[in-house]
Structure formats: structure tokens, C-alpha cells
Amino acid sequence: MSLWALGIDLGGTSIKAAVVGEDTGLLSSTNVPTAKGSGPGGIVRQLSTIVADLYRSALVTLDPADFAGVGLGAPGAVDPEKGLLSYPPNLPGWSVYPLRDELQQAVRRELLFDVPVSIDNDANAAAYGEAVYGAGRTFRDFLMVTLGTGVGGGIILNRKLYRGPQGTAGEIGFMIIDFEGPGLHAGIRGTIESMIGKTRIVELATRMIESSPTGSLAGRLCGNDYSRLSPRHLEQAAREGDEVALVLWERVGEILGVGLANVTALMDIRKFVIGGGISAVGHFIFDPALATLRQSTLPPMHDGLEIVPALLGNKAGMYGAAALCFG
Amino acid sequence: MSLWALGIDLGGTSIKAAVVGEDTGLLSSTNVPTAKGSGPGGIVRQLSTIVADLYRSALVTLDPADFAGVGLGAPGAVDPEKGLLSYPPNLPGWSVYPLRDELQQAVRRELLFDVPVSIDNDANAAAYGEAVYGAGRTFRDFLMVTLGTGVGGGIILNRKLYRGPQGTAGEIGFMIIDFEGPGLHAGIRGTIESMIGKTRIVELATRMIESSPTGSLAGRLCGNDYSRLSPRHLEQAAREGDEVALVLWERVGEILGVGLANVTALMDIRKFVIGGGISAVGHFIFDPALATLRQSTLPPMHDGLEIVPALLGNKAGMYGAAALCFG
């Protein structure tokens, strides 16, 4: 027998859900727009319908006796023990909501039996997904960093999620590396996210392009309309050797590397898995990040330092949410 | 019955050793200059003599059946599982040395029986001492910071030492908070230690006094000979309301607070125990540190933030080393 579960990634834009086999990985998946306007109750109904549909379709090939449950990754502060989701960003109208128990009851109404439901923070779910099925499979301990609109993180220690005493651990985006610097995010000065969150990267690139005597391919790629400039333009420009784009990504990598050095100093973690949309830029970020990480840590800590790209892309959350049911 | 053990704090200047009762605390102690010049072998002989003497004197009141062993805190990188001490600073002539096993054999030659020996890093031992007998007794999870010549740290998670995957965790002194700033320590720019290690505090104070139009009581306390200026002068000046000294300690507290905020963001640790010689300055550092810690973390993480002074002073290492034997 081989266990299987449903893994759900609840986002502000879409709900991604999959049937995941413990040994076989992702078997089928679905992706629907989040009914944001319907509030917690509406979203729970939406989730329970998705669960019931996926469950019934899975029974064509899978044994109900091997069903391990439903795992859910959600944005915002999650208390996995109490099953609470608090103030999810991008989901208006929520405060503190007993998401796990409400979902469990709604699923029982659909399927007429009790299904075990586990919930966790979406960054934690993604880190756990990479740990069990992705780039972190061979690492006992690592930090997963998600570079996207925000900069998020999840910590794996001894193959388990490290959530911290109150469940809010892993916030690498709020690590301060330039405490008197110009960057400000959520009222905090000099954080990693204030410097390399997506909009900050584009702002920095715009300034660099405008002050470059020769301009930049990235500028031409967006028709010199910087309101349209995106990380994709900057990535493509770097691949074609554009000097401004190369310097930009080196700077982003350097800032990331300083943050990772702090993780190594404090927690002795030496493996890093980098995901999120921005991570597609690859070695243009990873190489300077690793160089900075080495320069910014003591030599006895250089053994085993490694930065690798995530493998599961935007499926990591579904994988990890399902894997919560196999733990 | 109540267990007892010997706790040793091996330093570059002195060896402090104590008989510690699990329930009764420190029963007797000794303090001898470290025979630095005699190399690892000589120090092991010195340690085994101290152990044998303390053990024999303890038997006047304590039962040998309740003896739990010898715990040792040592400077530098310690591998507690393998019992190795690597390149201790301030102890010339050591490279990688099997300190635990050598000490165990030397003690067997003195006492004619096998004594369990545990070793750990001195900062970890101090943190564990505060956890079991000191300011951390009521905290499940906390970071101990030692403010002295250097800035060290030890992490307690779930009432146990968190040593990290390779045993080097807790190096809060190497946390970078000003990555392009002027401070440099051990080749790394902008670390906490590069900004508030003891010599850096005195350097900063000297600059502040020299550029102050009215001077500072701290300057007068050292006879305006800044080569003699010490944190004690700056502490006394602050207690008497000296403006320069107050601003200095506020700055030190602010820098500490930024470092602690990074620990809260990454590990979700919200309790901090501050020891080491500089910590005697007390609220002049702690108050701005706590204010900065709150300003530099998200509101959902403000619950339970606390900074408290260590309670065991320079005895924390002996307490913690002994407590390693009760674990």
C-alpha cells in the first residue's frame, strides 16, 4: 500500500489543489480562481467542493483505505496546532479564522466521513514540499527562500518544519541587513524584502537604466516605458550580456547572500533552496549570492555551503501541503 | 537522592570549576590561572587534578552514588558528540584536540574509575546555565547574548541547547546589520561585534567625547587619557546623567535591538537574556534595545518580547557545564 493525500495551495488569486501519492508524487491537479469576495465562509465552501471532486475522481485509481487526508497551505500567520489562519494578506474580510475545523466540517458534509485536515503557512508548505519532493530531498537542514513580490522563507531542521515557538519562524524577508539604509518595508528599515522584493528590484533597475550613459537592453525591451519594466525584461537582458542588468542581478545576489550569511551565523544552516518567480534568473543571482555568503561567514563555516534552485516551481505548496498528511 | 556534578569553565585566563547540586545549585568552587603555556596535555593534567580534588572534597557531604559526571565549557568550536575542541582562541598550540576523551582518561588515572565527561562551547554552556539556574528558568525558548570583548550567543529551544547541524549555531556577534557600513570584524563587514564589541564601544565613545563641545564625565573619569577609557567609566558617567555616555549606550542598545529583531524574524524567538561584562550597564542598553526590537519587528510578533539581564554572571559557564551532566 502507498498513502495518498490532497494538497491545496490557497492563494489570493487562485486555489491550486492536487492529488499526491506519497511515493508517486503529483497525480492530478486543478487550479481555480479564488472566490475572494465571498469571505471565509465562501472560500471554505469552495475548498470543500474542490476536495470532494478531487477525492471522488481519485477513487477511480486509488484505494480509500490509503487516503491520508487533506493538507492546506495558506498565506498569513497560521497556527497549525489550533488550526487558525490570521489576517491573510490578499484575502479581505478575514481576521482570525478557524480554517482547519471549518474546512473539516464542510468536507464532512460533502463526503459524509471525517477527513484529517492539516494546515500551515504557505511558505512553510513550499519549503516542506521541496524537502520531501524537490531540491531539498538530500538536505537534512535547509532554508527555503521564495523570491517574488515578497521575500518569504521556510526552515527545515532535521527533515521537519521548524515553525518556532509561536509559529512565525522563517521570515527571512524581514531580516535587517542595512539598519540605517533607505529601504523601508512594513515600517521596518533595511530589510531584505525592502531591498529585493519585486517592486524594489524594478525601482532599482529603473534608476540604474536612467543613469546609465548607454542605457540598457532591458529598457528597450519594455519600450523605454519603465512602468512596464519587469524582472523578465531584466532577466532576458542579462542573458544577452547587458551590463546594467548584469550589475543589477549581482547586487540582488549580494544582498541575498548577506541575508543567508546571517542564517548561517545564527542557525548554522548551510544549505539554501531558492524559489519564487525571481529565482528563474538563476546563476546571475546565485553566483554572487554564494560568493557573498562565503565572504560574510567565518572559514570554519564554509564547509558545505550550497545554494540551489528550487525544483517544484509553483507546485511546491501543493506538494508540501499533501506531505503534511504523510508526516 | 539528588544528583551532583562538577562544572568547569575553561578560559584563556583562568579555569573556574564548581561542585553543583542538581537541586541545590553551586556548592563550592575554585578558580586557578590557566596553564596556557603547557599546551593541551598540560591543561588536561591541570583539569584532571582540579576534578580529582573537587570530587574528593565533595565526598565529605555528597554521595558518590549520586555523582553524574564532569561537564566542561571551552572556548572555540566544540563538537559535543565527538568530544573535540578545535582552535580555541586564547589557547595557543591547540588545533583539533580530543579534549573529552583525553580528560576522561586523565581523570580515570586520578580517581581509578570511569567518569562521564561532557563538553560544549563556552557560550552554549553559559546559555544552558542561565536556562537551568538563572534568568532563563521560566523561558522555554530564548537567546542568550554575551556582551564583552566579543559578542557571543547561545540558543535554547524547548529547554534544550540548539547547537545547529554542525554545532556552530548562536553566533549573534557575526550577524550583519550594516553590510556596507564601516565596521569590520574578522574580515566581515557590518556585524554586531564589529559595532558593539568592547573595543568598538570604547573607540566610538572616544570619538563622541572628542567631538562633544562640552566633553564628557567619562573623559574626566579616565583623566582624559582615552587609552585608559573603559566601559566602566562610560557606565558610571551614564548613571550620573552624562549626555555623551547616555547617547553612547542608547546607540549600543539600538544596534543590539536590531540584531535581536533578526533573531525574532528568523527563529521566532522572543525572549533574550543578556550577560557579559558590558551587560552591567543595564537599562541604559536594555531600554533602547527593547524599543528598537519592537520597532524592527512586525506587530504580530510583539507578543511576549522580553529582554532580561543574566543572573549568574561569570558563574553561568560552570552551572551550565554541570547541568550538561543532568540532561
Boltz contact constraints between the chains, C-beta under 6 A:
constraints:
  - contact:
      token1: [A, 77]
      token2: [B, 300]
      max_distance: 6.0
  - contact:
      token1: [A, 141]
      token2: [B, 165]
      max_distance: 6.0
  - contact:
      token1: [A, 164]
      token2: [B, 267]
      max_distance: 6.0
  - contact:
      token1: [A, 164]
      token2: [B, 268]
      max_distance: 6.0
  - contact:
      token1: [A, 165]
      token2: [B, 141]
      max_distance: 6.0
  - contact:
      token1: [A, 165]
      token2: [B, 268]
      max_distance: 6.0
  - contact:
      token1: [A, 166]
      token2: [B, 268]
      max_distance: 6.0
  - contact:
      token1: [A, 168]
      token2: [B, 268]
      max_distance: 6.0
  - contact:
      token1: [A, 168]
      token2: [B, 301]
      max_distance: 6.0
  - contact:
      token1: [A, 169]
      token2: [B, 267]
      max_distance: 6.0
  - contact:
      token1: [A, 169]
      token2: [B, 268]
      max_distance: 6.0
  - contact:
      token1: [A, 171]
      token2: [B, 265]
      max_distance: 6.0
  - contact:
      token1: [A, 174]
      token2: [B, 265]
      max_distance: 6.0
  - contact:
      token1: [A, 175]
      token2: [B, 262]
      max_distance: 6.0
  - contact:
      token1: [A, 175]
      token2: [B, 265]
      max_distance: 6.0
  - contact:
      token1: [A, 176]
      token2: [B, 177]
      max_distance: 6.0
  - contact:
      token1: [A, 176]
      token2: [B, 258]
      max_distance: 6.0
  - contact:
      token1: [A, 176]
      token2: [B, 262]
      max_distance: 6.0
  - contact:
      token1: [A, 177]
      token2: [B, 176]
      max_distance: 6.0
  - contact:
      token1: [A, 177]
      token2: [B, 179]
      max_distance: 6.0
  - contact:
      token1: [A, 178]
      token2: [B, 179]
      max_distance: 6.0
  - contact:
      token1: [A, 179]
      token2: [B, 177]
      max_distance: 6.0
  - contact:
      token1: [A, 179]
      token2: [B, 178]
      max_distance: 6.0
  - contact:
      token1: [A, 179]
      token2: [B, 258]
      max_distance: 6.0
  - contact:
      token1: [A, 188]
      token2: [B, 296]
      max_distance: 6.0
  - contact:
      token1: [A, 258]
      token2: [B, 176]
      max_distance: 6.0
  - contact:
      token1: [A, 258]
      token2: [B, 179]
      max_distance: 6.0
  - contact:
      token1: [A, 262]
      token2: [B, 175]
      max_distance: 6.0
  - contact:
      token1: [A, 262]
      token2: [B, 176]
      max_distance: 6.0
  - contact:
      token1: [A, 265]
      token2: [B, 171]
      max_distance: 6.0
  - contact:
      token1: [A, 265]
      token2: [B, 174]
      max_distance: 6.0
  - contact:
      token1: [A, 265]
      token2: [B, 175]
      max_distance: 6.0
  - contact:
      token1: [A, 267]
      token2: [B, 164]
      max_distance: 6.0
  - contact:
      token1: [A, 267]
      token2: [B, 169]
      max_distance: 6.0
  - contact:
      token1: [A, 268]
      token2: [B, 164]
      max_distance: 6.0
  - contact:
      token1: [A, 268]
      token2: [B, 165]
      max_distance: 6.0
  - contact:
      token1: [A, 268]
      token2: [B, 166]
      max_distance: 6.0
  - contact:
      token1: [A, 268]
      token2: [B, 168]
      max_distance: 6.0
  - contact:
      token1: [A, 268]
      token2: [B, 169]
      max_distance: 6.0
  - contact:
      token1: [A, 296]
      token2: [B, 188]
      max_distance: 6.0
  - contact:
      token1: [A, 300]
      token2: [B, 77]
      max_distance: 6.0
  - contact:
      token1: [A, 301]
      token2: [B, 168]
      max_distance: 6.0
